[in-house]
Amino acid sequence: MTLFTSLLSACASHQKPQITTVPQVDIQRFMGPWYVIAAIPTAIETEAFNAIESYKLDKDGTIATTFTFNKGSLDGKQKTYNPRGFIVENTGNARWGMQFIWPIKAEFLIAHLDEAYTETIIARNARDYVWIMARTPGLSDEAYNALVKKVSDMGYDIQKLRRVPHNAIKN
C-alpha cells in the first residue's frame, strides 16, 4: 500500500498546473476571423496553409465555427470544417467545449488575449495542441516571439510548434 501511495504521489507531482485563462472575454469582440499564425497541430492541420478560424455567436449561445485552410500548399485544395463551440458557464467566456463529433467536446482555453483583441492563444491543459492566432495573416518577429514565449511558459514543447504559411506572408 505504501508503494502504491508513493507511486500515486510521484505521478501527481509531475502533473503540470492548470492553464490560466484570461479573466473575461467580450464574446462579441472575439467573434470573427482569426488567422492561425502557428500551432502544435491536430492531425487534420499538419499540412495547413492559409488557415483561418472564424467564429459567429448564434442566438442559442453556441458558437458556429468555420475552420478553412489549403491542404499541402498555399494553393492546395481548400478544406473546411465546422465544429461548434459551447461556452462553459461562469468562466468569463474564456473556456469552451469545441465539438467536432457529437458528443465529444474538446477543451478550448483562451489563455491569452490582448486588449485590442488582435492576438490570442488557444490552449489545452493536456499541452497536446495550441494555436497562436491574430486578426492579420502575419505578425512582426517581436510579436510572434513574445507569443511563442507565452506558449513555452505554459509548459508546451515549442519544438512542436509549426508556423502556418499564409499567402503574401513570408513565414
Backbone as JSON Lines, residues from 0, in Angstrom:
{"i":0,"aa":"M","n":[0.82,-1.19,0.0],"ca":[0.0,0.0,0.0],"c":[0.87,1.25,0.0]}
{"i":1,"aa":"T","n":[1.96,1.23,0.77],"ca":[2.87,2.38,0.82],"c":[3.49,2.63,-0.55]}
{"i":2,"aa":"L","n":[3.87,1.56,-1.24],"ca":[4.45,1.69,-2.57],"c":[3.43,2.3,-3.53]}
{"i":3,"aa":"F","n":[2.18,1.83,-3.47],"ca":[1.11,2.35,-4.32],"c":[0.9,3.85,-4.07]}
{"i":4,"aa":"T","n":[0.85,4.24,-2.81],"ca":[0.67,5.64,-2.44],"c":[1.85,6.49,-2.94]}
{"i":5,"aa":"S","n":[3.05,5.96,-2.81],"ca":[4.24,6.68,-3.29],"c":[4.19,6.88,-4.79]}
{"i":6,"aa":"L","n":[3.77,5.84,-5.51],"ca":[3.67,5.96,-6.97],"c":[2.63,7.0,-7.37]}
{"i":7,"aa":"L","n":[1.49,6.99,-6.7],"ca":[0.47,8.0,-6.97],"c":[0.98,9.41,-6.69]}
{"i":8,"aa":"S","n":[1.68,9.58,-5.6],"ca":[2.23,10.89,-5.25],"c":[3.25,11.34,-6.28]}
{"i":9,"aa":"A","n":[4.08,10.42,-6.73],"ca":[5.08,10.77,-7.74],"c":[4.42,11.19,-9.04]}
{"i":10,"aa":"C","n":[3.37,10.48,-9.44],"ca":[2.66,10.84,-10.67],"c":[1.99,12.21,-10.52]}
{"i":11,"aa":"A","n":[1.4,12.45,-9.38],"ca":[0.71,13.72,-9.14],"c":[1.69,14.88,-9.15]}
{"i":12,"aa":"S","n":[2.89,14.66,-8.63],"ca":[3.85,15.75,-8.56],"c":[4.39,16.14,-9.92]}
{"i":13,"aa":"H","n":[4.25,15.24,-10.92],"ca":[4.73,15.55,-12.26],"c":[3.65,16.15,-13.15]}
{"i":14,"aa":"Q","n":[2.45,16.27,-12.64],"ca":[1.38,16.9,-13.41],"c":[1.64,18.39,-13.52]}
{"i":15,"aa":"K","n":[1.37,18.92,-14.7],"ca":[1.55,20.36,-14.91],"c":[0.34,21.09,-14.34]}
{"i":16,"aa":"P","n":[0.56,22.31,-13.87],"ca":[-0.57,23.07,-13.33],"c":[-1.58,23.39,-14.44]}
{"i":17,"aa":"Q","n":[-2.79,23.62,-14.04],"ca":[-3.85,24.0,-14.98],"c":[-3.46,25.31,-15.67]}
{"i":18,"aa":"I","n":[-3.79,25.41,-16.94],"ca":[-3.53,26.65,-17.67],"c":[-4.52,27.7,-17.21]}
{"i":19,"aa":"T","n":[-4.01,28.88,-16.96],"ca":[-4.85,30.0,-16.55],"c":[-5.44,30.66,-17.79]}
{"i":20,"aa":"T","n":[-6.73,30.86,-17.77],"ca":[-7.38,31.57,-18.88],"c":[-7.44,33.06,-18.56]}
{"i":21,"aa":"V","n":[-7.75,33.84,-19.58],"ca":[-7.96,35.26,-19.34],"c":[-9.19,35.4,-18.45]}
{"i":22,"aa":"P","n":[-9.27,36.46,-17.65],"ca":[-10.4,36.54,-16.72],"c":[-11.75,36.79,-17.38]}
{"i":23,"aa":"Q","n":[-11.77,37.51,-18.49],"ca":[-13.04,37.86,-19.13],"c":[-12.83,38.06,-20.62]}
{"i":24,"aa":"V","n":[-13.74,37.52,-21.43],"ca":[-13.72,37.7,-22.87],"c":[-15.03,38.37,-23.28]}
{"i":25,"aa":"D","n":[-14.92,39.51,-23.96],"ca":[-16.09,40.13,-24.57],"c":[-16.39,39.29,-25.81]}
{"i":26,"aa":"I","n":[-17.36,38.42,-25.69],"ca":[-17.58,37.4,-26.7],"c":[-17.9,38.01,-28.07]}
{"i":27,"aa":"Q","n":[-18.61,39.13,-28.09],"ca":[-18.92,39.77,-29.38],"c":[-17.63,40.26,-30.06]}
{"i":28,"aa":"R","n":[-16.71,40.83,-29.29],"ca":[-15.44,41.29,-29.86],"c":[-14.57,40.13,-30.33]}
{"i":29,"aa":"F","n":[-14.7,38.98,-29.7],"ca":[-13.89,37.82,-30.04],"c":[-14.36,37.18,-31.35]}
{"i":30,"aa":"M","n":[-15.63,37.38,-31.69],"ca":[-16.18,36.78,-32.9],"c":[-15.48,37.33,-34.15]}
{"i":31,"aa":"G","n":[-15.58,36.56,-35.23],"ca":[-14.99,36.97,-36.5],"c":[-13.8,36.1,-36.84]}
{"i":32,"aa":"P","n":[-13.07,36.5,-37.89],"ca":[-11.96,35.66,-38.36],"c":[-10.67,35.86,-37.57]}
{"i":33,"aa":"W","n":[-9.96,34.75,-37.36],"ca":[-8.64,34.72,-36.74],"c":[-7.72,33.9,-37.64]}
{"i":34,"aa":"Y","n":[-6.6,34.47,-38.02],"ca":[-5.61,33.74,-38.8],"c":[-4.77,32.89,-37.86]}
{"i":35,"aa":"V","n":[-4.61,31.61,-38.2],"ca":[-3.76,30.73,-37.41],"c":[-2.32,31.03,-37.83]}
{"i":36,"aa":"I","n":[-1.55,31.61,-36.91],"ca":[-0.17,32.01,-37.18],"c":[0.78,30.85,-36.93]}
{"i":37,"aa":"A","n":[0.5,30.09,-35.89],"ca":[1.33,28.92,-35.55],"c":[0.47,27.99,-34.7]}
{"i":38,"aa":"A","n":[0.86,26.72,-34.7],"ca":[0.11,25.74,-33.92],"c":[0.96,24.52,-33.64]}
{"i":39,"aa":"I","n":[0.65,23.87,-32.53],"ca":[1.01,22.47,-32.39],"c":[-0.26,21.8,-32.93]}
{"i":40,"aa":"P","n":[-0.18,21.33,-34.16],"ca":[-1.4,20.99,-34.9],"c":[-2.04,19.66,-34.53]}
{"i":41,"aa":"T","n":[-3.35,19.61,-34.77],"ca":[-4.07,18.35,-34.72],"c":[-3.74,17.59,-36.01]}
{"i":42,"aa":"A","n":[-4.19,16.36,-36.12],"ca":[-3.89,15.54,-37.3],"c":[-4.38,16.19,-38.6]}
{"i":43,"aa":"I","n":[-5.5,16.87,-38.56],"ca":[-6.02,17.47,-39.8],"c":[-5.27,18.73,-40.21]}
{"i":44,"aa":"E","n":[-4.47,19.31,-39.31],"ca":[-3.8,20.59,-39.58],"c":[-2.32,20.48,-39.92]}
{"i":45,"aa":"T","n":[-1.77,19.3,-39.97],"ca":[-0.32,19.17,-40.13],"c":[0.19,19.74,-41.44]}
{"i":46,"aa":"E","n":[-0.65,19.82,-42.46],"ca":[-0.26,20.39,-43.74],"c":[-1.11,21.61,-44.09]}
{"i":47,"aa":"A","n":[-1.55,22.36,-43.08],"ca":[-2.42,23.51,-43.3],"c":[-1.63,24.74,-43.73]}
{"i":48,"aa":"F","n":[-2.16,25.41,-44.74],"ca":[-1.67,26.7,-45.22],"c":[-2.88,27.63,-45.27]}
{"i":49,"aa":"N","n":[-2.66,28.93,-45.09],"ca":[-3.76,29.9,-45.14],"c":[-4.88,29.54,-44.15]}
{"i":50,"aa":"A","n":[-4.54,29.06,-42.98],"ca":[-5.54,28.6,-42.01],"c":[-6.23,29.79,-41.33]}
{"i":51,"aa":"I","n":[-7.56,29.75,-41.34],"ca":[-8.38,30.8,-40.71],"c":[-9.48,30.12,-39.92]}
{"i":52,"aa":"E","n":[-9.65,30.56,-38.68],"ca":[-10.74,30.08,-37.82],"c":[-11.68,31.26,-37.6]}
{"i":53,"aa":"S","n":[-12.95,31.1,-37.98],"ca":[-13.94,32.17,-37.83],"c":[-15.03,31.73,-36.86]}
{"i":54,"aa":"Y","n":[-15.44,32.67,-36.03],"ca":[-16.45,32.4,-35.01],"c":[-17.66,33.31,-35.21]}
{"i":55,"aa":"K","n":[-18.86,32.74,-35.0],"ca":[-20.1,33.51,-35.06],"c":[-20.99,33.05,-33.91]}
{"i":56,"aa":"L","n":[-21.38,33.99,-33.05],"ca":[-22.26,33.66,-31.93],"c":[-23.68,33.48,-32.43]}
{"i":57,"aa":"D","n":[-24.24,32.3,-32.2],"ca":[-25.61,32.03,-32.61],"c":[-26.58,32.45,-31.51]}
{"i":58,"aa":"K","n":[-27.85,32.58,-31.87],"ca":[-28.88,33.03,-30.92],"c":[-29.01,32.1,-29.72]}
{"i":59,"aa":"D","n":[-28.67,30.81,-29.9],"ca":[-28.78,29.86,-28.78],"c":[-27.57,29.91,-27.85]}
{"i":60,"aa":"G","n":[-26.62,30.83,-28.13],"ca":[-25.45,30.97,-27.27],"c":[-24.27,30.09,-27.66]}
{"i":61,"aa":"T","n":[-24.46,29.23,-28.66],"ca":[-23.35,28.42,-29.13],"c":[-22.59,29.2,-30.2]}
{"i":62,"aa":"I","n":[-21.42,28.7,-30.54],"ca":[-20.57,29.41,-31.49],"c":[-20.39,28.55,-32.74]}
{"i":63,"aa":"A","n":[-20.91,29.08,-33.85],"ca":[-20.71,28.43,-35.15],"c":[-19.27,28.74,-35.57]}
{"i":64,"aa":"T","n":[-18.51,27.7,-35.82],"ca":[-17.11,27.85,-36.16],"c":[-16.87,27.34,-37.57]}
{"i":65,"aa":"T","n":[-16.08,28.11,-38.32],"ca":[-15.67,27.68,-39.65],"c":[-14.16,27.71,-39.68]}
{"i":66,"aa":"F","n":[-13.56,26.56,-39.9],"ca":[-12.11,26.44,-39.99],"c":[-11.77,26.06,-41.43]}
{"i":67,"aa":"T","n":[-11.05,26.96,-42.12],"ca":[-10.67,26.71,-43.51],"c":[-9.16,26.77,-43.64]}
{"i":68,"aa":"F","n":[-8.65,25.99,-44.59],"ca":[-7.22,26.04,-44.9],"c":[-7.0,25.36,-46.25]}
{"i":69,"aa":"N","n":[-5.85,25.64,-46.83],"ca":[-5.41,24.93,-48.03],"c":[-4.52,23.79,-47.58]}
{"i":70,"aa":"K","n":[-4.77,22.59,-48.12],"ca":[-4.0,21.43,-47.7],"c":[-2.75,21.26,-48.56]}
{"i":71,"aa":"G","n":[-1.6,21.22,-47.9],"ca":[-0.36,20.88,-48.55],"c":[0.43,22.0,-49.17]}
{"i":72,"aa":"S","n":[-0.23,23.11,-49.51],"ca":[0.48,24.24,-50.1],"c":[-0.41,25.48,-50.07]}
{"i":73,"aa":"L","n":[0.17,26.61,-50.41],"ca":[-0.59,27.86,-50.4],"c":[-1.77,27.83,-51.38]}
{"i":74,"aa":"D","n":[-1.65,27.05,-52.44],"ca":[-2.75,26.95,-53.41],"c":[-3.34,25.53,-53.45]}
{"i":75,"aa":"G","n":[-3.13,24.78,-52.38],"ca":[-3.67,23.42,-52.3],"c":[-5.18,23.41,-52.17]}
{"i":76,"aa":"K","n":[-5.75,22.21,-52.2],"ca":[-7.2,22.05,-52.09],"c":[-7.7,22.64,-50.78]}
{"i":77,"aa":"Q","n":[-8.77,23.45,-50.88],"ca":[-9.32,24.06,-49.66],"c":[-10.15,23.04,-48.88]}
{"i":78,"aa":"K","n":[-9.9,23.01,-47.59],"ca":[-10.64,22.16,-46.67],"c":[-11.43,23.06,-45.73]}
{"i":79,"aa":"T","n":[-12.61,22.61,-45.34],"ca":[-13.46,23.37,-44.42],"c":[-14.04,22.43,-43.38]}
{"i":80,"aa":"Y","n":[-13.95,22.84,-42.13],"ca":[-14.54,22.1,-41.01],"c":[-15.42,23.05,-40.23]}
{"i":81,"aa":"N","n":[-16.51,22.52,-39.66],"ca":[-17.47,23.36,-38.93],"c":[-17.78,22.82,-37.54]}
{"i":82,"aa":"P","n":[-16.8,22.87,-36.63],"ca":[-17.12,22.47,-35.26],"c":[-18.03,23.51,-34.6]}
{"i":83,"aa":"R","n":[-18.58,23.15,-33.48],"ca":[-19.45,24.07,-32.72],"c":[-18.84,24.29,-31.37]}
{"i":84,"aa":"G","n":[-18.78,25.57,-30.96],"ca":[-18.26,25.92,-29.65],"c":[-19.37,26.08,-28.63]}
{"i":85,"aa":"F","n":[-19.09,25.66,-27.41],"ca":[-20.03,25.77,-26.3],"c":[-19.3,26.45,-25.15]}
{"i":86,"aa":"I","n":[-19.72,27.64,-24.8],"ca":[-19.08,28.39,-23.72],"c":[-19.43,27.74,-22.39]}
{"i":87,"aa":"V","n":[-18.41,27.5,-21.58],"ca":[-18.61,26.93,-20.25],"c":[-19.07,28.07,-19.33]}
{"i":88,"aa":"E","n":[-20.19,27.85,-18.65],"ca":[-20.75,28.88,-17.76],"c":[-19.78,29.27,-16.65]}
{"i":89,"aa":"N","n":[-19.87,30.52,-16.25],"ca":[-19.09,31.07,-15.12],"c":[-17.59,30.99,-15.34]}
{"i":90,"aa":"T","n":[-17.15,31.14,-16.58],"ca":[-15.71,31.14,-16.88],"c":[-15.29,32.44,-17.57]}
{"i":91,"aa":"G","n":[-16.12,33.45,-17.53],"ca":[-15.8,34.7,-18.2],"c":[-15.72,34.55,-19.71]}
{"i":92,"aa":"N","n":[-16.38,33.54,-20.25],"ca":[-16.38,33.22,-21.68],"c":[-15.02,32.74,-22.18]}
{"i":93,"aa":"A","n":[-14.11,32.38,-21.29],"ca":[-12.75,32.01,-21.67],"c":[-12.53,30.5,-21.79]}
{"i":94,"aa":"R","n":[-13.51,29.71,-21.4],"ca":[-13.42,28.25,-21.54],"c":[-14.58,27.78,-22.39]}
{"i":95,"aa":"W","n":[-14.24,27.0,-23.39],"ca":[-15.26,26.46,-24.28],"c":[-15.05,24.96,-24.41]}
{"i":96,"aa":"G","n":[-16.11,24.3,-24.84],"ca":[-16.0,22.95,-25.35],"c":[-16.15,23.08,-26.85]}
{"i":97,"aa":"M","n":[-15.23,22.51,-27.63],"ca":[-15.31,22.59,-29.09],"c":[-15.67,21.2,-29.61]}
{"i":98,"aa":"Q","n":[-16.82,21.13,-30.26],"ca":[-17.35,19.84,-30.67],"c":[-17.2,19.63,-32.19]}
{"i":99,"aa":"F","n":[-16.33,18.68,-32.54],"ca":[-16.18,18.26,-33.92],"c":[-17.11,17.09,-34.21]}
{"i":100,"aa":"I","n":[-17.2,16.18,-33.23],"ca":[-18.02,14.98,-33.35],"c":[-18.87,14.86,-32.08]}
{"i":101,"aa":"W","n":[-20.19,14.72,-32.25],"ca":[-21.07,14.55,-31.1],"c":[-20.77,13.21,-30.47]}
{"i":102,"aa":"P","n":[-20.71,13.1,-29.18],"ca":[-20.97,14.07,-28.13],"c":[-19.69,14.66,-27.52]}
{"i":103,"aa":"I","n":[-18.56,14.45,-28.16],"ca":[-17.27,14.84,-27.58],"c":[-17.02,16.33,-27.75]}
{"i":104,"aa":"K","n":[-16.67,16.98,-26.65],"ca":[-16.32,18.4,-26.67],"c":[-14.89,18.55,-26.18]}
{"i":105,"aa":"A","n":[-14.02,18.98,-27.07],"ca":[-12.61,19.17,-26.73],"c":[-12.42,20.48,-25.97]}
{"i":106,"aa":"E","n":[-11.5,20.47,-25.04],"ca":[-11.19,21.66,-24.24],"c":[-10.6,22.75,-25.13]}
{"i":107,"aa":"F","n":[-11.05,23.98,-24.93],"ca":[-10.64,25.15,-25.7],"c":[-10.5,26.27,-24.68]}
{"i":108,"aa":"L","n":[-9.26,26.67,-24.4],"ca":[-9.0,27.66,-23.35],"c":[-8.4,28.92,-23.96]}
{"i":109,"aa":"I","n":[-9.02,30.05,-23.73],"ca":[-8.45,31.31,-24.2],"c":[-7.45,31.74,-23.13]}
{"i":110,"aa":"A","n":[-6.19,31.4,-23.39],"ca":[-5.13,31.58,-22.41],"c":[-4.44,32.94,-22.53]}
{"i":111,"aa":"H","n":[-4.58,33.58,-23.67],"ca":[-4.03,34.92,-23.87],"c":[-4.94,35.64,-24.85]}
{"i":112,"aa":"L","n":[-5.19,36.9,-24.57],"ca":[-5.96,37.77,-25.46],"c":[-5.53,39.19,-25.17]}
{"i":113,"aa":"D","n":[-4.97,39.86,-26.16],"ca":[-4.52,41.23,-25.92],"c":[-5.73,42.17,-25.81]}
{"i":114,"aa":"E","n":[-5.51,43.35,-25.26],"ca":[-6.61,44.3,-25.01],"c":[-7.33,44.72,-26.28]}
{"i":115,"aa":"A","n":[-6.62,44.76,-27.4],"ca":[-7.21,45.2,-28.66],"c":[-7.92,44.06,-29.41]}
{"i":116,"aa":"Y","n":[-7.87,42.85,-28.85],"ca":[-8.47,41.68,-29.49],"c":[-7.87,41.44,-30.88]}
{"i":117,"aa":"T","n":[-6.54,41.55,-30.96],"ca":[-5.84,41.33,-32.23],"c":[-4.96,40.09,-32.2]}
{"i":118,"aa":"E","n":[-4.71,39.54,-31.03],"ca":[-3.92,38.31,-30.93],"c":[-4.43,37.47,-29.76]}
{"i":119,"aa":"T","n":[-4.36,36.16,-29.94],"ca":[-4.85,35.26,-28.91],"c":[-4.05,33.96,-28.93]}
{"i":120,"aa":"I","n":[-4.08,33.26,-27.82],"ca":[-3.52,31.92,-27.73],"c":[-4.63,31.02,-27.19]}
{"i":121,"aa":"I","n":[-4.91,29.96,-27.93],"ca":[-5.88,28.96,-27.52],"c":[-5.08,27.74,-27.06]}
{"i":122,"aa":"A","n":[-5.32,27.29,-25.85],"ca":[-4.51,26.23,-25.24],"c":[-5.4,25.1,-24.73]}
{"i":123,"aa":"R","n":[-4.72,24.05,-24.26],"ca":[-5.38,22.91,-23.63],"c":[-4.52,22.45,-22.46]}
{"i":124,"aa":"N","n":[-5.15,22.04,-21.38],"ca":[-4.39,21.58,-20.22],"c":[-3.53,20.36,-20.52]}
{"i":125,"aa":"A","n":[-3.9,19.56,-21.5],"ca":[-3.11,18.39,-21.87],"c":[-1.79,18.77,-22.54]}
{"i":126,"aa":"R","n":[-1.67,20.03,-22.95],"ca":[-0.46,20.53,-23.64],"c":[-0.19,19.74,-24.92]}
{"i":127,"aa":"D","n":[-1.24,19.21,-25.53],"ca":[-1.08,18.47,-26.78],"c":[-1.24,19.37,-28.01]}
{"i":128,"aa":"Y","n":[-2.1,20.34,-27.95],"ca":[-2.34,21.26,-29.05],"c":[-2.36,22.69,-28.52]}
{"i":129,"aa":"V","n":[-1.98,23.62,-29.39],"ca":[-2.05,25.04,-29.06],"c":[-2.13,25.81,-30.37]}
{"i":130,"aa":"W","n":[-2.77,26.96,-30.32],"ca":[-2.9,27.8,-31.51],"c":[-2.57,29.25,-31.15]}
{"i":131,"aa":"I","n":[-1.67,29.85,-31.92],"ca":[-1.4,31.28,-31.85],"c":[-2.16,31.88,-33.02]}
{"i":132,"aa":"M","n":[-3.06,32.82,-32.74],"ca":[-3.88,33.4,-33.8],"c":[-3.86,34.92,-33.72]}
{"i":133,"aa":"A","n":[-4.12,35.55,-34.86],"ca":[-4.14,37.01,-34.94],"c":[-5.21,37.44,-35.95]}
{"i":134,"aa":"R","n":[-5.57,38.69,-35.89],"ca":[-6.57,39.23,-36.82],"c":[-5.98,39.5,-38.2]}
{"i":135,"aa":"T","n":[-4.66,39.46,-38.31],"ca":[-3.98,39.65,-39.59],"c":[-3.18,38.38,-39.89]}
{"i":136,"aa":"P","n":[-2.85,38.14,-41.16],"ca":[-2.16,36.9,-41.5],"c":[-0.68,36.86,-41.13]}
{"i":137,"aa":"G","n":[-0.16,37.92,-40.57],"ca":[1.23,37.93,-40.16],"c":[1.45,38.76,-38.92]}
{"i":138,"aa":"L","n":[2.53,38.47,-38.22],"ca":[2.93,39.23,-37.04],"c":[4.39,39.63,-37.2]}
{"i":139,"aa":"S","n":[4.76,40.7,-36.54],"ca":[6.18,41.05,-36.52],"c":[6.93,39.94,-35.8]}
{"i":140,"aa":"D","n":[8.22,39.82,-36.06],"ca":[9.02,38.82,-35.36],"c":[8.96,39.03,-33.86]}
{"i":141,"aa":"E","n":[8.97,40.28,-33.43],"ca":[8.92,40.61,-32.0],"c":[7.61,40.1,-31.38]}
{"i":142,"aa":"A","n":[6.49,40.38,-32.03],"ca":[5.18,39.94,-31.51],"c":[5.08,38.42,-31.52]}
{"i":143,"aa":"Y","n":[5.54,37.81,-32.61],"ca":[5.5,36.35,-32.72],"c":[6.34,35.71,-31.61]}
{"i":144,"aa":"N","n":[7.56,36.18,-31.44],"ca":[8.45,35.61,-30.42],"c":[7.88,35.77,-29.01]}
{"i":145,"aa":"A","n":[7.21,36.89,-28.76],"ca":[6.59,37.11,-27.45],"c":[5.47,36.09,-27.2]}
{"i":146,"aa":"L","n":[4.7,35.8,-28.23],"ca":[3.62,34.81,-28.09],"c":[4.19,33.4,-27.93]}
{"i":147,"aa":"V","n":[5.24,33.09,-28.66],"ca":[5.89,31.78,-28.51],"c":[6.42,31.62,-27.09]}
{"i":148,"aa":"K","n":[6.97,32.68,-26.53],"ca":[7.45,32.63,-25.14],"c":[6.3,32.33,-24.18]}
{"i":149,"aa":"K","n":[5.15,32.96,-24.42],"ca":[3.98,32.68,-23.57],"c":[3.58,31.2,-23.66]}
{"i":150,"aa":"V","n":[3.62,30.66,-24.88],"ca":[3.29,29.25,-25.07],"c":[4.29,28.37,-24.31]}
{"i":151,"aa":"S","n":[5.55,28.71,-24.41],"ca":[6.59,27.97,-23.68],"c":[6.37,28.06,-22.18]}
{"i":152,"aa":"D","n":[6.04,29.26,-21.69],"ca":[5.8,29.46,-20.26],"c":[4.6,28.67,-19.75]}
{"i":153,"aa":"M","n":[3.68,28.3,-20.66],"ca":[2.52,27.48,-20.28],"c":[2.9,26.01,-20.14]}
{"i":154,"aa":"G","n":[4.13,25.66,-20.52],"ca":[4.57,24.28,-20.39],"c":[4.54,23.47,-21.67]}
{"i":155,"aa":"Y","n":[4.37,24.12,-22.8],"ca":[4.38,23.43,-24.08],"c":[5.8,23.22,-24.59]}
{"i":156,"aa":"D","n":[5.99,22.18,-25.38],"ca":[7.24,21.93,-26.09],"c":[7.16,22.73,-27.39]}
{"i":157,"aa":"I","n":[7.81,23.89,-27.42],"ca":[7.69,24.75,-28.59],"c":[8.43,24.2,-29.81]}
{"i":158,"aa":"Q","n":[9.22,23.15,-29.64],"ca":[9.85,22.5,-30.79],"c":[8.78,21.87,-31.7]}
{"i":159,"aa":"K","n":[7.6,21.62,-31.15],"ca":[6.5,21.04,-31.93],"c":[5.66,22.1,-32.63]}
{"i":160,"aa":"L","n":[5.94,23.37,-32.35],"ca":[5.17,24.47,-32.92],"c":[5.47,24.6,-34.41]}
{"i":161,"aa":"R","n":[4.43,24.68,-35.22],"ca":[4.55,24.84,-36.67],"c":[3.99,26.2,-37.07]}
{"i":162,"aa":"R","n":[4.83,27.02,-37.7],"ca":[4.36,28.31,-38.2],"c":[3.56,28.06,-39.47]}
{"i":163,"aa":"V","n":[2.37,28.63,-39.55],"ca":[1.45,28.38,-40.67],"c":[1.66,29.43,-41.75]}
{"i":164,"aa":"P","n":[2.08,29.01,-42.95],"ca":[2.26,29.98,-44.04],"c":[0.92,30.52,-44.54]}
{"i":165,"aa":"H","n":[0.92,31.79,-44.9],"ca":[-0.25,32.46,-45.48],"c":[0.17,33.14,-46.77]}
{"i":166,"aa":"N","n":[-0.74,33.24,-47.72],"ca":[-0.46,33.96,-48.96],"c":[0.04,35.36,-48.68]}
{"i":167,"aa":"A","n":[1.05,35.79,-49.42],"ca":[1.64,37.13,-49.33],"c":[2.39,37.37,-48.03]}
{"i":168,"aa":"I","n":[2.5,36.34,-47.2],"ca":[3.22,36.49,-45.95],"c":[4.36,35.47,-45.96]}
{"i":169,"aa":"K","n":[5.55,35.92,-45.69],"ca":[6.68,35.0,-45.63],"c":[6.88,34.59,-44.18]}
{"i":170,"aa":"N","n":[6.51,33.36,-43.87],"ca":[6.68,32.83,-42.51],"c":[7.92,31.97,-42.45]}
